[in-house]
């Protein structure tokens, strides 16, 4: 188990680093999969347990993004019957060859084994690998950011609503940039007889005329109301993002604001603490499932 904790994915990432990556994607997409797998046994197998340990043949973790889980079937309790996962295509090429874009590859796991299929140009389908296992279940653990009440295993994204507000802020900022640019166009107005027949053009290189005796020369400048309104909406949107993220004034992310009462600080802390506790409980449940499957690959029972 020490080797597993030091290198959880056989790529050099410790278990704690893997959990950080896993929780990040769970918050982003709402859920992420963790496949508890073992490498293929070499032909002829291992002669002894010592040979297996020397070869570092042991369970490892594979991160499965939400969009990789394409199809599935679950029983009445939400346990996997089978699941189809899209993986990177496996084929031989040299550094001088371009990556093929006409190949898609899928692994289908069930309770007794797995099959790997390759689809070429959406026409040719062939099996490129298969195997059996004795787990009696699909070794895929779903880590949720927050359980979705209307789905057996999917989760709710922490940034689902925040992303829309961020897009709105981006659009408002673009309008603000345009408003600032327009403020630089100060048009000079001069005395004239009003007889000009030229089409009026608003430009910093143009002069607008007015009739004699009406008013002294002045610059025509845009008003400040539109820019102030844009700025106010951006500030409101930022406050809404902090509220949705359960981040209050006590976290120091809102900048200088009016004095906040002790009751308000207590409410913000309680709300943030509850949000973090829910995430921690979800991660802990997933962690227990992962270690239970790791122990099951060894033919043992996880006791916690």
C-alpha positions in Angstrom: 0.0 0.0 0.0 2.9 2.3 0.6 3.8 2.2 -3.1 0.2 3.0 -4.0 0.2 6.1 -1.8 3.5 7.3 -3.2 2.5 6.7 -6.9 -1.3 6.3 -7.2 -1.5 6.5 -11.0 1.8 4.8 -12.0 2.7 8.2 -13.5 4.5 9.6 -10.5 1.6 11.4 -8.8 1.2 10.7 -5.1 -2.3 9.8 -3.8 -2.7 13.2 -2.3 -1.8 15.0 -5.5 -4.2 12.7 -7.4 -7.0 13.6 -5.0 -6.4 17.3 -5.6 -6.7 16.9 -9.3 -9.7 14.7 -8.9 -11.6 17.2 -6.6 -10.8 20.0 -9.0 -12.5 18.3 -12.0 -15.3 17.2 -9.7 -16.1 20.8 -8.9 -15.8 21.9 -12.5 -17.9 19.2 -14.2 -20.0 18.2 -11.2 -18.5 14.7 -11.1 -15.4 12.8 -12.2 -14.7 9.1 -12.5 -11.8 7.2 -10.9 -11.1 3.8 -12.5 -9.3 1.3 -10.1 -7.4 -0.9 -12.5 -4.4 -3.2 -12.6 -1.9 -3.5 -15.5 -2.1 -6.5 -17.8 -0.3 -9.6 -16.5 2.6 -10.5 -18.7 2.4 -13.7 -20.7 3.2 -16.6 -18.4 2.3 -14.6 -15.3 4.5 -14.2 -12.2 6.2 -17.2 -10.6 6.0 -15.7 -7.1 4.6 -12.8 -5.1 8.1 -11.4 -4.8 8.3 -11.3 -8.7 5.0 -9.4 -8.8 6.2 -6.8 -6.2 9.5 -6.4 -8.0 7.6 -5.7 -11.2 5.4 -3.1 -9.4 2.3 -4.9 -10.6 -0.4 -3.5 -8.4 -3.7 -1.6 -8.6 -3.5 2.0 -9.8 -6.0 4.9 -10.4 -7.0 6.3 -13.7 -8.9 9.6 -13.9 -12.0 9.5 -16.1 -13.4 12.8 -17.1 -17.2 13.3 -17.1 -17.3 13.6 -20.9 -15.5 10.3 -21.3 -18.4 8.4 -19.8 -20.5 7.9 -22.9 -23.0 5.1 -22.1 -23.9 3.0 -19.1 -26.5 0.8 -17.4 -27.2 0.7 -13.7 -29.3 -1.6 -11.5 -32.2 -0.4 -9.3 -29.7 0.7 -6.6 -27.5 2.8 -9.0 -24.7 0.2 -9.2 -23.0 -0.2 -12.5 -24.1 -3.1 -14.8 -21.7 -1.9 -17.5 -20.1 1.4 -18.6 -18.6 2.6 -21.8 -15.6 4.9 -21.5 -13.8 6.7 -24.4 -10.0 6.6 -24.2 -7.1 7.9 -26.2 -6.6 5.8 -29.4 -3.8 3.2 -29.1 -1.8 2.7 -32.3 1.8 2.8 -33.3 3.3 5.9 -35.0 6.7 7.7 -35.2 7.4 11.3 -34.3 7.4 12.1 -38.1 3.7 11.0 -38.4 0.7 13.2 -37.6 -1.9 12.1 -35.0 -4.7 10.2 -36.7 -8.1 11.9 -36.2 -10.2 9.1 -37.8 -9.8 6.7 -34.9 -11.9 6.5 -31.7 -11.4 4.0 -29.0 -13.7 2.7 -26.2 -13.3 0.4 -23.2 -16.5 -1.3 -22.0 -16.3 -2.5 -18.4 -18.8 -5.0 -16.9 -19.0 -7.0 -13.7 -16.8 -9.8 -14.9 -14.4 -8.3 -17.5 -13.7 -5.6 -20.1 -13.5 -5.2 -23.8 -11.6 -2.6 -25.8 -13.0 -1.5 -29.2 -11.7 0.7 -31.9 -13.8 2.6 -34.5 -12.0 3.7 -37.7 -13.6 6.4 -39.8 -17.0 5.7 -38.2 -17.2 2.6 -40.3 -14.8 -0.2 -39.4 -15.2 -1.6 -35.9 -12.8 -4.1 -34.3 -12.0 -5.4 -30.9 -8.4 -4.7 -29.9 -8.3 -6.2 -26.4 -10.3 -7.9 -23.7 -9.9 -9.5 -20.3 -11.6 -10.9 -17.2 -11.6 -10.0 -13.6 -13.0 -11.5 -10.4 -14.3 -8.3 -8.7 -18.0 -9.0 -9.4 -18.5 -5.3 -10.0 -17.4 -2.5 -12.3 -14.3 -0.8 -10.7 -15.4 2.7 -11.5 -15.9 5.2 -8.6 -17.8 8.4 -9.2 -16.6 11.4 -7.2 -19.3 14.1 -7.0 -19.0 17.7 -6.1 -22.6 17.6 -4.9 -25.1 14.9 -5.5 -27.7 15.6 -8.2 -31.1 14.8 -6.7 -32.7 13.6 -10.0 -29.9 11.4 -11.1 -28.5 8.2 -9.7 -24.8 9.0 -10.0 -24.2 12.4 -11.6 -23.3 15.5 -9.6 -23.9 19.3 -9.7 -21.0 21.5 -10.9 -19.8 24.2 -8.5 -19.4 26.7 -11.3 -22.6 25.9 -13.3 -24.3 29.2 -12.4 -21.0 31.1 -11.9 -19.9 30.5 -15.5 -23.0 32.3 -16.9 -22.3 35.3 -14.7 -18.7 35.3 -15.8 -19.8 35.4 -19.4 -22.1 38.3 -18.6 -19.2 40.2 -16.9 -17.1 39.6 -20.0 -19.8 41.1 -22.3 -20.3 44.1 -20.0 -16.6 44.7 -19.8 -16.5 44.7 -23.6 -19.3 47.3 -23.6 -17.3 49.3 -21.1 -14.2 49.3 -23.3 -16.3 50.6 -26.2 -17.8 53.2 -23.9 -14.4 54.4 -22.8 -13.2 54.5 -26.4 -16.2 56.6 -27.3 -15.4 59.1 -24.5 -12.2 59.9 -26.3 -14.2 61.3 -29.3 -14.7 64.9 -28.3 -16.4 66.8 -31.2 -15.8 70.6 -31.6 -18.9 72.7 -32.1 -18.3 76.2 -33.9 -20.4 79.1 -35.0 -21.8 78.8 -38.6 -24.6 80.0 -40.7 -26.3 76.6 -40.7 -26.3 76.5 -44.5 -23.9 73.5 -44.9 -25.5 70.7 -46.9 -22.8 68.1 -46.0 -23.9 65.0 -44.2 -23.2 65.2 -40.4 -20.4 62.9 -39.3 -19.5 62.3 -35.7 -15.7 62.2 -35.5 -12.8 63.8 -33.6 -11.7 65.0 -37.0 -15.0 66.7 -37.8 -16.5 70.1 -36.7 -20.3 70.5 -36.0 -21.6 74.0 -36.9 -24.4 76.0 -35.2 -26.1 79.3 -36.0 -24.6 82.6 -35.1 -25.5 84.0 -31.8 -26.8 80.7 -30.3 -24.0 79.6 -28.1 -20.2 79.8 -27.5 -17.9 77.1 -29.0 -17.8 73.9 -26.9 -16.9 70.2 -27.1 -19.6 67.6 -27.5 -18.7 64.8 -25.1 -20.5 61.6 -24.1 -22.4 61.4 -20.8 -21.2 59.3 -17.9 -24.4 57.4 -17.1 -23.9 54.3 -19.4 -20.4 53.6 -18.0 -21.5 54.0 -14.4 -24.4 51.6 -15.1 -22.1 49.0 -16.6 -19.7 49.3 -13.6 -22.6 48.9 -11.2 -23.8 45.7 -12.9 -20.3 44.3 -12.9 -20.0 44.9 -9.1 -23.4 43.2 -8.5 -22.4 40.2 -10.6 -19.2 39.9 -8.7 -21.1 39.9 -5.4 -23.4 37.2 -6.8 -20.4 35.0 -7.7 -19.1 35.3 -4.2 -22.5 34.4 -2.8 -22.9 31.3 -5.1 -19.3 30.2 -4.2 -20.2 30.6 -0.5 -17.4 33.2 -0.1 -18.3 36.1 2.1 -16.5 39.2 3.4 -14.6 37.1 6.0 -12.6 35.5 3.3 -11.0 38.8 2.1 -12.1 38.4 -1.5 -14.6 41.2 -1.8 -12.2 44.1 -1.2 -13.1 47.2 0.8 -16.7 47.2 1.8 -18.9 48.7 4.4 -18.6 47.5 8.0 -20.0 44.0 8.5 -21.7 43.0 11.7 -20.7 40.1 13.8 -23.9 38.3 13.0 -23.2 38.7 9.3 -19.7 37.3 9.7 -21.0 34.4 11.7 -23.6 33.6 9.0 -20.9 33.8 6.2 -18.6 31.5 8.2 -21.4 29.0 8.8 -22.4 29.0 5.2 -18.8 28.5 3.9 -18.1 25.8 6.6 -21.2 23.9 5.6 -20.3 24.0 1.9 -16.7 22.7 2.6 -18.1 20.0 4.9 -20.4 18.7 2.2 -17.5 18.6 -0.3 -15.3 16.8 2.3 -17.9 14.2 3.0 -18.3 13.5 -0.7 -14.5 13.1 -1.2 -14.3 10.9 1.9 -17.0 8.6 0.6 -15.2 8.3 -2.8 -11.9 7.7 -1.0 -13.4 4.7 0.9 -14.8 3.3 -2.3 -11.4 3.6 -4.0 -9.5 1.8 -1.2 -12.2 -0.8 -1.0 -11.6 -1.6 -4.7 -7.9 -1.5 -4.3 -8.2 -4.1 -1.5 -10.6 -6.2 -3.6 -8.0 -6.4 -6.4 -5.7 -8.0 -3.8 -8.5 -10.4 -2.7 -8.9 -8.7 0.6 -11.6 -6.8 2.4 -11.2 -3.1 3.2 -11.9 -2.4 6.9 -11.1 1.4 6.8 
